[in-house]
Each structure stands twice: as C-alpha cells, then as structure tokens.
Amino acid sequence: MKNRKLLRAMSLIFALLLVASSAVVVVPFSASAADANVVEINTVDDLYAFANNAEAKGYYAGMTVKLNVDIDLEGCPAWAPVAQFKGTFDGNGKTIKNLKIEGATTDLAFIKVLDGATVKNFRLEGSVTQNAGNGVVAVLAARTSGAAVTIDNVYVGGTISTVAGNTNNFRDAGFVAYVAVDTTIKNSVSAVNIVSGYKASTGFVGATHIGTTLTLTDCAFIGNIDASVNVESGAFIGRVGGNINMTRCLKLGFADDQTGRYAGVFMYFDNKAFEGSETWTAPTINIVDCYTTQAVDGTIVVGDHGGRATNLYNLNIKYGNDTVYTYAVADGNKKEIYKEASAAVKLLANKDGATVTKDNFATTCPGFTNWVVTNDTVKYQVDVLTDGVVTTEGKTVPVIVPKGITE
C-alpha cells in the first residue's frame, strides 16, 4: 500500500513537473513572436539584409525596423534600393552616411516606394547619381504610393547628379521625388545639393499628383540647387498637382535667381504637365508662417510656367492671424498671381530690415529647436556623437537678422 501511495505521489509530482516545464517553454515563444515584428540593424551587413529581404518580409508591413547604430558605408558596394517599404523605420537618432546610389534606371533612392510607411528620427547622407536614362531620383524615397506616408524628424543631405540636358529627366528631390498619395513631412531638414539635372529639382518633393495632399510642417531647406538645373523647381516642391499645406517652413539654402526659368523659391505651378492624364481639380495651396532669405525683388517665390497655370490654383498666404494674400479660381483668370504672391511672402531679412528677429524667432518658428539665432546670423546646428566624440554639424546663414539688434 505504501509503495502504491509513493508511486501515485511520484506520478503526480512528475505530471506537475511536465506542466511546469511546458509553461516555461511557452513564455519565450510568446516573446519570440513579438520580436518577429521588429528588425534591428546593428551592422552594415544588417542594413544590406534589410534591403535584400524586403520582399520576403512582405515589405515590412506591420513591422518596425530599428537602426541601433551609426552606419558608415564608405568603401561599401553601391546601394541597391529597397524595393518597397510598408512599415515603420525608426532611426533612433542615428546616421547612415556615405550612401552611394548609382544607375541608369528610374526610382533611384534609399527606398524606391514608401507605402503606408512611417520614417522617423534619423539622418541620411550620401550621393545619388543617375548616369543615363530618365525618371525620378531622390536621396530618401523615389515615390510615395498606396496608403498615406509620414516622415518625421529626418535630416537628408548629400548630392544628386542626373543626366544634364536630358529633357525626359525630371523630379529630383532630397526627400521624395514623386508624391502619389497623401504625404506628411514634419520637423525635417533638407541639406541636399542638386548639382545637375533638368526639371523639378527640389530640396523636398519633386512633384505631387492630382488629388493628393502634401503637408510640410516645421521644415527647412539649407541646401543648394545649381542654377543650371533648376528649371521648373522650388526649394520645397517642384511641380504641384495636388493640395499643399506649408506651415512654419524656412528657405535658408541657396537657389539661384529663378527669373525667367519657370521656377520658384518655394514651389512651381504647372498644370500642363498633368493634362490628358486625369480630370484636373484645382488644388488649394496654403502657405502659413513661412519665410525665405532670398530677395523677393526680381525673384519668383511661387513660380509658374509663363503664367499659364495659375488660374487653376487656389492660393492663400497667411502670417499669424492675418491673411496677406488670397486668390481663388472662382475669382476668374488672373495670370500674374505668382508675382503678387511672391511679393506677399515675408523675408527673414533684407537690406531694409527683418520680419523675424532673434527675440521672436522661437515663438514664430517653434519647431526649429536646433536653430540658434544671434544678432546677425542664424545657425542650424546639432551635436552628433560618433565613436564617443561629440562634434557640432550645421550651417550658418549670414545676415538673417540684421545687425544692430540688441543681444
């Protein structure tokens, strides 16, 4: 009897141990399932694997890709663009630099297509060279398509060089070459240098499609667009086909005098580019609390192709609670609105004075936490930690705020 009881007790203990051991196995399996939705980039090889595995991973739909370290691609093979990205790319404040993209095809960029994606919190620096062919070229993404896209707190720098003189080559941009779905870019800086190309060369977006809405909030252009390439361009947007909402955007980079080149410091209008594709619906462009350092006198801030398009756009320019310029399509044909709009855009500074001073800069442009204003300069600067060493990177734009303002 005692042996039977002992056997029963041992059997019960053994069964409990089996259950307990099974429970132990379940816990890590659950954690593993959760981790399957996170892809971490810790090395150069991880970054290339991120690109190569995109299709197998369903283009990362519903997943988060985390950049955990700074990546320097100096000496690495040319980058093969990620075919499509549908997840969240979180750069964690890290930098990918010396990215090299080269080819004779369209859709050259870090990522070809952003679809329902979020890209945030990182710096991307490199060169994009289209040595033949035509089409769309960008540093970050060639296109947005499918579902709405958000880009937040991203710095894009480097150079774009495309086939000079090729009249089919257009839409070169720092952030996105062609916007085909509602897209938001906020708290972001373009320091891209476009050194050759043909049409729609811009710091942010090359062109927007009919029916889309592009929102730019707290963004700055501090790069350069060479005068020989910036036909039909703007520091922020090239060809406008959809609605535009620009709020607290600063044009502090250099874009050569656009007079007679069908271009604008902020953006360029030309509905002719879209004729025959879809039914044209007049977009609405809202420019709110935006400033430029480029002299308006003799320069087109909001440009169009010889006045042929502006009667098909609704345009509003506003500072604070004051609307300083408005035009509605319903008001009738008015071919010269782009000149009037240019005159309404406020300057950070010119020889006669300033709208923004060092004292009101923080309240006028609250999104620009990395901008340091002194009595005669505005500096964009950010501390970068590399291999334990902190360096300050940025750009100084002289005489933004006129001399004589008390410190």
C-alpha positions as CSV (number, residue, x, y, z in Angstrom):
1,M,0.0,0.0,0.0
2,K,2.7,2.4,1.0
3,N,4.5,1.6,-2.3
4,R,1.3,2.4,-4.3
5,K,0.9,5.7,-2.5
6,L,4.5,6.5,-3.1
7,L,4.1,5.7,-6.8
8,R,1.0,7.9,-7.0
9,A,2.8,10.8,-5.4
10,M,5.7,10.4,-7.6
11,S,3.5,10.2,-10.7
12,L,1.7,13.4,-9.5
13,I,5.0,15.2,-9.0
14,F,6.2,14.1,-12.4
15,A,3.0,15.3,-14.1
16,L,3.3,18.7,-12.3
17,L,6.9,19.0,-13.5
18,L,5.8,18.3,-17.1
19,V,3.2,21.1,-16.8
20,A,5.6,23.5,-15.3
21,S,8.2,22.7,-17.9
22,S,5.6,23.2,-20.6
23,A,4.8,26.6,-19.1
24,V,8.4,27.6,-19.1
25,V,8.6,26.9,-22.9
26,V,5.5,29.0,-23.7
27,V,6.9,32.3,-22.3
28,P,9.9,32.6,-24.6
29,F,7.8,31.5,-27.6
30,S,5.5,34.4,-27.0
31,A,8.4,36.9,-26.7
32,S,9.8,35.5,-29.8
33,A,6.6,36.0,-31.7
34,A,6.6,39.6,-30.6
35,D,10.2,40.1,-31.6
36,A,9.3,38.8,-35.1
37,N,7.7,42.2,-35.8
38,V,11.0,44.1,-35.0
39,V,14.0,44.1,-37.3
40,E,17.1,45.5,-35.7
41,I,20.0,47.0,-37.6
42,N,23.3,46.7,-35.7
43,T,25.9,46.3,-38.5
44,V,26.5,47.2,-42.2
45,D,25.5,43.6,-43.1
46,D,22.2,44.1,-41.2
47,L,21.5,47.2,-43.3
48,Y,22.1,45.3,-46.6
49,A,20.0,42.4,-45.4
50,F,17.2,44.9,-44.6
51,A,17.2,45.8,-48.3
52,N,17.7,42.3,-49.7
53,N,15.0,40.7,-47.6
54,A,12.2,43.3,-48.2
55,E,10.1,41.1,-50.5
56,A,10.5,38.0,-48.3
57,K,9.4,40.1,-45.3
58,G,6.3,41.4,-47.0
59,Y,8.0,44.8,-47.4
60,Y,7.9,45.0,-43.6
61,A,4.2,45.7,-43.4
62,G,3.2,45.9,-39.7
63,M,6.8,45.7,-38.7
64,T,9.3,48.2,-37.1
65,V,12.8,48.4,-38.4
66,K,15.2,49.9,-35.8
67,L,18.5,51.5,-36.6
68,N,20.6,51.0,-33.4
69,V,24.0,52.3,-34.5
70,D,25.5,54.9,-36.8
71,I,26.3,53.2,-40.2
72,D,29.2,54.4,-42.4
73,L,29.0,53.0,-45.9
74,E,32.4,54.4,-47.1
75,G,34.0,51.8,-49.3
76,C,30.9,49.6,-49.3
77,P,29.2,48.4,-52.5
78,A,26.7,50.8,-54.2
79,W,23.3,50.6,-52.5
80,A,20.5,48.6,-54.2
81,P,17.3,50.5,-53.3
82,V,14.8,48.8,-51.0
83,A,12.0,47.9,-53.5
84,Q,9.2,48.9,-51.2
85,F,8.6,49.7,-47.5
86,K,5.3,49.5,-45.7
87,G,6.3,49.5,-42.0
88,T,8.0,51.9,-39.6
89,F,11.6,52.8,-39.9
90,D,12.8,54.2,-36.6
91,G,16.3,55.7,-36.9
92,N,16.7,56.2,-33.1
93,G,18.6,59.4,-33.8
94,K,21.3,57.5,-35.7
95,T,23.0,58.4,-39.0
96,I,23.5,56.5,-42.2
97,K,26.3,58.2,-44.2
98,N,28.3,57.8,-47.4
99,L,25.3,56.1,-49.0
100,K,26.1,55.6,-52.7
101,I,23.4,55.0,-55.3
102,E,24.3,54.8,-59.0
103,G,22.4,53.6,-62.0
104,A,20.8,54.2,-65.4
105,T,17.3,53.5,-64.3
106,T,14.4,55.4,-62.7
107,D,13.5,55.2,-59.0
108,L,17.0,55.6,-57.6
109,A,16.8,56.2,-53.9
110,F,17.4,54.6,-50.5
111,I,13.9,53.3,-50.8
112,K,12.0,53.1,-54.1
113,V,8.4,53.2,-52.8
114,L,7.0,54.2,-49.4
115,D,3.5,52.7,-48.9
116,G,1.7,53.4,-45.7
117,A,5.1,53.8,-44.1
118,T,6.5,56.0,-41.3
119,V,10.1,57.1,-41.4
120,K,11.5,58.9,-38.4
121,N,14.4,60.0,-36.3
122,F,17.5,59.7,-38.4
123,R,20.0,61.4,-40.7
124,L,20.6,60.1,-44.2
125,E,23.6,61.4,-46.1
126,G,25.0,60.2,-49.5
127,S,25.2,60.6,-53.2
128,V,22.7,59.7,-55.9
129,T,24.0,59.5,-59.5
130,Q,21.8,58.7,-62.5
131,N,24.4,58.3,-65.2
132,A,21.9,57.5,-68.0
133,G,18.2,57.2,-68.7
134,N,15.5,59.3,-67.1
135,G,12.9,59.3,-64.4
136,V,12.6,60.0,-60.6
137,V,15.6,60.3,-58.3
138,A,15.9,61.1,-54.6
139,V,18.0,60.5,-51.6
140,L,15.3,59.1,-49.3
141,A,12.5,57.8,-51.4
142,A,11.7,57.8,-55.1
143,R,7.9,57.7,-54.6
144,T,5.1,57.5,-52.1
145,S,2.1,55.4,-53.1
146,G,-0.7,53.3,-51.8
147,A,-1.5,54.4,-48.2
148,A,-0.6,57.7,-46.5
149,V,3.0,58.2,-45.6
150,T,4.6,60.2,-42.7
151,I,8.2,61.4,-42.5
152,D,9.2,62.9,-39.1
153,N,12.4,64.3,-37.7
154,V,14.6,63.3,-40.7
155,Y,17.7,65.1,-42.0
156,V,18.6,64.4,-45.6
157,G,22.0,65.6,-47.0
158,G,24.3,64.8,-49.8
159,T,24.3,65.3,-53.6
160,I,22.1,64.4,-56.5
161,S,23.5,64.3,-60.0
162,T,21.5,63.3,-63.0
163,V,21.9,63.4,-66.8
164,A,22.3,67.0,-67.7
165,G,20.3,68.2,-70.7
166,N,18.0,65.1,-70.9
167,T,14.6,66.7,-71.3
168,N,12.9,63.5,-70.1
169,N,14.8,63.5,-66.8
170,F,12.8,65.2,-64.1
171,R,11.8,65.1,-60.4
172,D,15.0,65.1,-58.5
173,A,14.5,65.7,-54.8
174,G,16.0,65.3,-51.3
175,F,13.1,63.6,-49.7
176,V,10.6,62.2,-52.2
177,A,10.8,62.6,-56.0
178,Y,7.1,61.9,-56.7
179,V,4.2,62.0,-54.2
180,A,1.2,59.9,-55.4
181,V,-0.6,59.6,-52.0
182,D,-1.2,61.9,-49.1
183,T,2.2,62.6,-47.5
184,T,3.3,64.4,-44.4
185,I,6.9,65.7,-43.8
186,K,7.5,67.4,-40.5
187,N,10.4,68.6,-38.3
188,S,12.8,67.8,-41.1
189,V,15.7,69.4,-42.8
190,S,17.0,69.1,-46.4
191,A,20.6,69.9,-46.9
192,V,20.8,68.2,-50.3
193,N,22.9,69.7,-53.1
194,I,21.5,69.2,-56.5
195,V,24.4,69.7,-58.9
196,S,22.9,68.6,-62.3
197,G,19.6,67.5,-63.8
198,Y,16.8,69.0,-65.8
199,K,13.3,69.5,-64.3
200,A,11.6,69.7,-60.9
201,S,14.8,69.7,-58.9
202,T,13.9,70.4,-55.3
203,G,15.1,70.0,-51.7
204,F,12.0,68.1,-50.5
205,V,9.4,66.9,-53.1
206,G,9.9,66.8,-56.9
207,A,6.2,66.6,-57.9
208,T,2.8,65.9,-56.4
209,H,0.0,64.0,-58.1
210,I,-3.6,65.2,-58.8
211,G,-5.9,64.7,-55.8
212,T,-3.1,64.2,-53.2
213,T,-2.3,66.4,-50.2
214,L,1.3,67.2,-49.2
215,T,1.8,68.6,-45.7
216,L,5.1,70.3,-44.8
217,T,5.4,71.5,-41.2
218,D,8.4,72.9,-39.4
219,C,10.7,72.1,-42.3
220,A,13.8,73.9,-43.5
221,F,15.8,73.9,-46.8
222,I,19.5,74.7,-46.2
223,G,21.0,73.0,-49.3
224,N,21.8,74.2,-52.8
225,I,20.2,74.0,-56.2
226,D,22.5,74.8,-59.0
227,A,21.2,77.5,-61.4
228,S,21.9,75.3,-64.5
229,V,19.4,72.6,-63.4
230,N,16.5,74.3,-61.6
231,V,14.0,74.7,-64.4
232,E,10.5,74.1,-63.0
233,S,11.7,73.8,-59.5
234,G,11.5,75.1,-55.9
235,A,13.4,74.7,-52.7
236,F,10.5,72.7,-51.3
237,I,8.3,71.5,-54.1
238,G,8.6,71.1,-57.9
239,R,5.5,70.5,-60.0
240,V,2.3,71.0,-58.0
241,G,-0.6,68.7,-58.9
242,G,-2.3,68.3,-55.5
243,N,-3.1,70.3,-52.4
244,I,-0.2,71.8,-50.4
245,N,-0.2,72.8,-46.7
246,M,3.1,74.5,-45.7
247,T,3.4,75.7,-42.1
248,R,6.5,77.3,-40.5
249,C,8.8,76.4,-43.3
250,L,12.1,78.2,-43.8
251,K,14.1,78.5,-47.0
252,L,17.6,79.2,-45.9
253,G,19.6,77.4,-48.5
254,F,20.7,78.8,-51.8
255,A,18.7,78.6,-55.0
256,D,20.0,80.8,-57.8
257,D,17.9,83.7,-59.2
258,Q,14.9,82.0,-60.9
259,T,13.9,84.9,-63.1
260,G,12.7,83.6,-66.5
261,R,13.4,80.0,-65.5
262,Y,9.8,79.0,-64.7
263,A,10.7,78.2,-61.1
264,G,10.0,79.4,-57.5
265,V,11.9,79.6,-54.3
266,F,9.0,77.7,-52.5
267,M,7.3,75.8,-55.3
268,Y,6.4,75.7,-59.0
269,F,2.9,75.5,-60.6
270,D,2.3,73.9,-64.0
271,N,-1.0,72.1,-64.6
272,K,0.0,71.5,-68.2
273,A,2.2,68.7,-67.0
274,F,-0.8,66.7,-65.9
275,E,-3.2,67.4,-68.9
276,G,-4.5,64.3,-70.5
277,S,-3.9,62.0,-67.5
278,E,-6.8,62.7,-65.2
279,T,-9.6,65.3,-64.7
280,W,-8.0,68.4,-63.3
281,T,-9.3,69.6,-59.9
282,A,-7.9,73.0,-58.8
283,P,-5.7,72.3,-55.8
284,T,-5.5,74.6,-52.7
285,I,-2.1,75.8,-51.6
286,N,-1.8,77.2,-48.1
287,I,1.4,78.9,-47.1
288,V,1.4,79.8,-43.4
289,D,4.1,81.5,-41.4
290,C,6.8,80.6,-44.0
291,Y,9.9,82.7,-44.7
292,T,12.7,82.9,-47.2
293,T,16.1,84.5,-47.2
294,Q,16.1,85.0,-50.9
295,A,15.2,88.5,-52.1
296,V,11.7,88.6,-53.5
297,D,12.5,91.6,-55.7
298,G,13.3,90.2,-59.1
299,T,12.8,86.6,-57.9
300,I,9.8,84.4,-58.2
301,V,8.9,82.8,-54.9
302,V,5.9,81.0,-56.1
303,G,6.5,80.3,-59.8
304,D,4.6,79.0,-62.8
305,H,5.2,78.3,-66.4
306,G,4.8,81.7,-68.0
307,G,1.5,82.4,-66.2
308,R,-0.2,79.5,-68.0
309,A,-1.2,77.6,-64.8
310,T,-2.0,80.0,-62.0
311,N,-5.7,80.5,-62.9
312,L,-6.2,76.9,-61.9
313,Y,-4.9,77.1,-58.3
314,N,-6.4,78.4,-55.1
315,L,-3.7,80.1,-53.1
316,N,-3.6,81.5,-49.5
317,I,-0.6,83.1,-47.7
318,K,-1.0,83.8,-44.1
319,Y,1.1,85.1,-41.2
320,G,-0.3,84.7,-37.7
321,N,-4.0,85.6,-37.9
322,D,-3.5,87.8,-40.9
323,T,-4.1,86.6,-44.5
324,V,-1.8,88.7,-46.6
325,Y,-2.7,87.2,-49.9
326,T,-5.5,85.1,-51.3
327,Y,-6.7,84.0,-54.7
328,A,-9.5,81.7,-55.6
329,V,-10.1,80.1,-59.0
330,A,-13.7,81.4,-58.8
331,D,-12.3,84.9,-58.9
332,G,-11.5,84.5,-62.6
333,N,-8.5,84.3,-64.8
334,K,-5.6,86.2,-63.2
335,K,-2.4,85.2,-64.9
336,E,0.0,87.2,-62.7
337,I,-0.9,85.9,-59.3
338,Y,2.5,84.3,-58.8
339,K,4.2,87.7,-58.9
340,E,1.7,89.1,-56.4
341,A,2.2,86.0,-54.2
342,S,5.9,86.4,-54.3
343,A,5.7,89.9,-53.1
344,A,3.5,88.7,-50.2
345,V,6.0,86.2,-48.9
346,K,8.0,87.6,-46.0
347,L,11.7,87.6,-45.7
348,L,13.7,86.7,-42.7
349,A,15.9,89.7,-43.5
350,N,16.8,92.1,-46.3
351,K,18.6,95.4,-46.6
352,D,15.6,97.2,-45.2
353,G,15.0,95.2,-42.1
354,A,13.6,91.9,-40.9
355,T,10.3,90.2,-40.1
356,V,11.8,87.6,-37.8
357,T,14.3,88.8,-35.2
358,K,16.3,86.9,-32.6
359,D,13.8,87.9,-30.0
360,N,10.7,86.5,-31.8
361,F,12.3,83.6,-33.7
362,A,11.5,81.0,-31.1
363,T,7.8,81.9,-31.0
364,T,7.5,82.5,-34.7
365,C,9.1,79.2,-35.6
366,P,8.7,76.9,-32.6
367,G,9.5,73.7,-34.4
368,F,13.1,74.7,-35.0
369,T,14.8,73.7,-31.8
370,N,18.2,73.3,-33.5
371,W,18.3,76.8,-34.8
372,V,20.5,79.3,-32.9
373,V,19.8,83.0,-33.6
374,T,22.3,85.7,-32.9
375,N,22.2,89.4,-33.8
376,D,23.5,88.9,-37.3
377,T,23.3,85.2,-38.1
378,V,21.1,82.2,-37.9
379,K,22.8,78.8,-37.3
380,Y,21.4,75.4,-37.7
381,Q,23.4,73.1,-35.5
382,V,23.1,69.7,-33.9
383,D,25.5,67.7,-31.8
384,V,26.5,64.4,-33.3
385,L,28.0,61.6,-31.2
386,T,30.4,59.4,-33.2
387,D,32.7,56.9,-31.6
388,G,32.4,58.7,-28.3
389,V,33.3,62.1,-29.8
390,V,30.8,64.9,-30.0
391,T,31.0,67.2,-33.0
392,T,28.7,70.0,-34.0
393,E,27.4,70.0,-37.5
394,G,25.3,72.6,-39.2
395,K,25.1,75.5,-41.5
396,T,25.5,79.2,-40.8
397,V,23.4,81.6,-42.8
398,P,24.8,85.1,-42.5
399,V,22.8,88.3,-42.1
400,I,19.4,86.7,-41.5
401,V,18.7,89.0,-38.6
402,P,20.2,92.4,-39.4
403,K,23.0,93.9,-37.4
404,G,22.1,96.4,-34.8
405,I,19.5,94.2,-32.9
406,T,20.4,94.2,-29.3
407,E,21.6,90.8,-28.0
